[in-house]
Amino acid sequence: MKLPRFTLTQNKVISVCGWSVVVVLQAIALRIPAPVARLPLAAQIPLILLILLSGIAVVGTALGIRTEKPDERAVYNQYRANSTLFTLIFFLFGIYLLFGDGRGWETLCFTRGQIIFLFGLLCLLQDGLFLLYERLGH
């Protein structure tokens, strides 16, 4: 049995779903300390399976396993998505530089959980913007 190859759009949709799970669960974990430890075992098992499945989806799509090669339009849309994310990050750092001094934002300190959340959000935005550009075209 030969496994089917995914189109790049299908690959990005799977990646968006996987990163969405990571971002939502990490946001819950940041708000509620040790939320999984308080759940009964019957609820922990499906949650752990969901996390493992999303991890497999994220790693599989990042490595491009069983994914077709991108065409010129897909490469162009990937460049556009990356450019939009860079502009957004550049804008956020500009706001930090302009308004951070009066608010006491002298140092940026992130915990490991916050970095996981921000990385997941960044990857989610990158894949989401790619899909948006693929759907809307120019």
C-alpha positions in Angstrom: 0.0 0.0 0.0 1.4 3.3 -1.1 0.7 6.4 1.0 -0.7 9.4 -0.9 1.4 12.5 -1.3 0.0 15.7 0.2 -0.3 18.9 -1.6 1.5 21.9 0.0 -1.9 23.4 0.9 -3.0 20.2 2.7 0.4 20.1 4.4 -0.1 23.7 5.7 -3.7 22.9 6.8 -2.4 20.0 8.9 0.3 22.2 10.3 -2.2 24.9 11.2 -4.3 22.3 13.0 -1.3 21.0 14.9 0.0 24.4 15.9 -3.5 25.5 16.9 -3.7 22.6 19.4 -0.3 23.5 20.7 -1.1 27.2 21.1 -4.5 26.6 22.7 -3.2 24.0 25.2 -0.2 26.1 26.0 -2.4 29.2 26.6 -4.5 27.1 29.0 -1.4 25.8 30.7 -0.1 29.3 31.2 -3.4 30.5 32.8 -4.1 27.5 35.0 -1.1 25.9 36.8 -1.0 22.1 36.4 -4.4 21.8 34.7 -3.8 18.2 33.5 -2.7 16.9 36.9 -6.2 17.7 38.3 -8.1 15.8 35.6 -9.2 12.2 36.1 -7.2 9.6 34.2 -10.0 9.0 31.7 -9.7 12.7 30.6 -5.8 12.7 30.7 -5.4 9.9 28.2 -7.3 11.6 25.3 -5.5 14.8 26.1 -2.1 13.2 25.9 -3.1 11.4 22.7 -4.2 14.8 21.2 -0.8 16.3 22.2 1.1 13.4 20.7 -1.0 13.5 17.5 -0.5 17.3 17.1 3.3 16.8 17.8 3.5 14.2 15.0 1.5 16.4 12.7 3.8 19.4 13.4 7.0 17.5 13.0 5.7 15.6 9.9 4.6 18.8 8.2 7.8 20.7 9.1 10.0 17.9 7.6 7.8 17.8 4.5 7.2 14.1 4.7 5.0 12.9 1.8 4.5 16.5 0.5 4.7 17.6 -3.1 7.3 20.1 -4.2 6.1 23.7 -4.1 5.5 25.5 -7.4 6.6 29.1 -8.1 3.3 30.6 -6.7 3.7 28.6 -3.5 7.3 29.8 -3.1 6.2 33.4 -3.7 3.4 33.1 -1.2 5.8 31.6 1.4 8.0 34.6 0.9 5.1 36.9 1.3 4.0 35.2 4.5 7.5 35.5 6.0 7.8 39.1 4.9 4.5 39.9 6.6 5.6 38.2 9.8 8.9 40.1 9.8 7.1 43.3 9.4 4.8 42.5 12.3 7.7 41.6 14.5 9.6 44.7 13.4 6.5 46.8 14.3 6.1 45.2 17.7 9.7 45.9 18.6 9.2 49.5 17.4 6.3 49.8 19.8 8.4 48.3 22.6 11.2 50.8 21.9 8.9 53.8 21.8 6.6 53.0 24.7 8.5 50.6 26.8 10.5 53.1 28.8 7.5 54.8 30.4 5.9 51.5 31.3 8.9 50.0 33.0 9.6 47.5 30.2 13.4 47.6 30.6 14.0 43.9 30.2 12.2 41.2 28.2 12.0 38.0 30.3 10.1 35.0 29.0 9.6 31.6 30.7 9.9 28.4 28.8 6.1 28.1 28.6 5.8 31.6 27.2 8.4 30.8 24.6 6.6 27.7 23.6 3.4 29.7 23.2 5.1 32.5 21.2 6.9 30.0 18.9 3.6 28.1 18.3 1.8 31.4 17.6 4.6 32.4 15.2 4.4 29.1 13.3 0.6 29.2 13.3 0.7 32.8 11.8 3.2 31.8 9.2 1.2 28.8 8.0 -2.1 30.7 8.3 -0.7 33.7 6.2 0.6 31.2 3.6 -2.9 29.7 3.3 -4.5 33.1 3.2 -2.2 34.2 0.3 -2.8 30.8 -1.5 -6.6 31.3 -1.2 -6.7 35.0 -2.1 -3.9 35.1 -4.6 -2.7 38.6 -5.4 
